[in-house]
Amino acid sequence: MPLKSIGYPKKKAFLYGVLSGAVEPVAALFTLILTNFVSGVLPYLLAFAAGSMFYVVINELIPEAQDNKNSYLCTIGTTFGFLIMMALDVMLG
């Protein structure tokens, strides 16, 4: 839909959408094959992926985080709040 909204024809926008998702099954097979070789570091890789997504959500998707020049302060504050919440969840579990 974003491509359609900026003026692409409906068929071309649909084709680009399908092509952008076509790599996912190939990447899934590659990941399944690779999982057997990297199972020891898989928890660290998944933690890195989760941290990356956390940063993207806070820094890019929440518009209020970009309102002032201290946008990284919002990211750091939210991260510390999340860590405190997780620590309390584990301790009070």
Summary of the structure (lengths in Angstrom):
residues: 93
radius of gyration: 19.3
end to end distance: 43.0
largest distance: 55.0
contacts: 180
relative contact order: 0.05
helix: 81%
strand: 0%
